[in-house]
Every structure is written in C-alpha cells, then in structure tokens.
Amino acid sequence: ENESGEVGVFELLRLDPAGTDEELEAYVAAEQERIDASAAPQGTPGFATSVIQPVVEPGETGILTTGLTAARYAIICTNGEPATSLIDRLDFAVQ
C-alpha cells in the first residue's frame, strides 16, 4: 500500500547478463543525487531494460503482474512525478 501523500512510481528492470550489482548501486545513488538536486531522472540505465512501470496513487495498493523470463531483475520505487525521492530498491533473479 502506498502510505505516502505522493504517487509511487515503480519500475521493474530486467538486468543485462553483464550488468553488475555495483552498476545498479551506482545508478540508484546517481538517481538519488539527481532527485536531491531537482534534476530530471536519467531514465532506464544502459545495463537494463524496462519491463513495466506502474504508478500507485496515495492510499492505493499496486500489484505488478507480468510474465518474466529467466534473468536478474530489480524494482526501483520513487515518490512523486517528477520524483521527489527514491525510496527503495529490490533485486532478485528468476530461474
């Protein structure tokens, strides 16, 4: 459930096989710096492909539903449009 007063924007990324945890961490840190500086986001990083990007309104519950192939994935969540904070990141693998 989105307990914030802003929309929650989730992006499910399929990470390229050569993509590293360090690249993902650096991307997330750079996005947070851009948000803190009120700059526009970079968009989907070059080492990943955007799979789905649902928006969850304040007080609502969002459900990600999509077919996944075997790969590494990450979910990145930001608050607001434009983003005012990057609130979480989760990475996982589908086999």
C-alpha positions in Angstrom: 0.0 0.0 0.0 1.2 3.5 -0.9 1.2 5.2 2.5 2.8 8.4 1.3 1.0 11.5 0.1 2.5 11.2 -3.4 2.2 8.8 -6.2 4.6 5.8 -6.1 6.3 5.0 -9.4 7.7 1.5 -9.6 9.9 0.3 -12.4 10.7 -3.3 -13.0 14.0 -3.6 -14.8 15.5 -6.7 -16.4 19.2 -6.5 -15.9 21.6 -7.4 -18.7 23.6 -10.6 -18.0 26.8 -8.5 -17.9 25.2 -5.9 -15.5 26.7 -5.9 -12.0 25.4 -5.1 -8.6 27.9 -2.2 -8.5 26.4 -0.7 -11.6 22.9 -1.0 -10.1 24.1 0.6 -6.8 25.8 3.4 -8.7 22.7 4.0 -10.8 20.5 4.2 -7.7 22.9 6.6 -6.0 23.2 8.8 -9.1 19.4 8.9 -9.4 19.0 10.0 -5.8 21.6 12.7 -6.3 19.7 14.0 -9.3 16.4 13.9 -7.4 18.0 15.8 -4.5 19.3 18.4 -7.0 15.8 18.7 -8.6 17.3 17.4 -11.8 15.4 15.2 -14.3 15.9 11.5 -13.9 18.4 9.7 -16.2 15.8 7.2 -17.3 16.4 3.4 -17.7 20.1 2.6 -17.3 22.0 1.2 -20.3 22.6 -2.1 -18.5 18.9 -2.8 -18.1 15.6 -3.0 -20.0 12.4 -1.5 -18.5 9.7 -4.3 -18.3 6.8 -2.5 -16.6 6.3 0.9 -14.8 3.1 1.0 -12.8 2.0 4.1 -10.8 0.3 3.7 -7.5 -1.8 6.5 -6.2 -1.6 7.6 -2.5 -3.6 5.2 -0.3 -3.9 2.6 -3.1 -2.3 -0.8 -3.4 -0.4 -1.7 -6.5 0.1 -5.2 -8.0 2.9 -5.9 -10.5 1.6 -8.6 -13.0 3.7 -9.6 -15.9 5.4 -12.7 -17.4 9.1 -13.0 -16.6 11.8 -14.9 -18.3 14.9 -16.3 -16.6 17.1 -13.3 -15.8 18.1 -10.9 -13.0 15.6 -8.1 -12.2 15.4 -5.0 -10.0 12.4 -3.0 -8.8 13.0 0.7 -8.2 10.4 2.8 -6.4 10.3 6.6 -6.4 7.8 9.0 -4.8 6.2 11.7 -6.9 6.1 12.7 -10.5 8.6 14.2 -11.0 10.3 12.1 -8.4 11.0 13.7 -5.1 12.7 10.8 -3.5 14.0 7.3 -4.4 12.6 5.2 -1.6 13.6 1.6 -2.3 15.3 -0.9 -4.5 14.9 -4.7 -4.6 16.9 -7.0 -6.9 16.1 -10.7 -7.5 16.6 -13.5 -10.0 14.1 -15.7 -11.9 15.4 -19.1 -12.9 
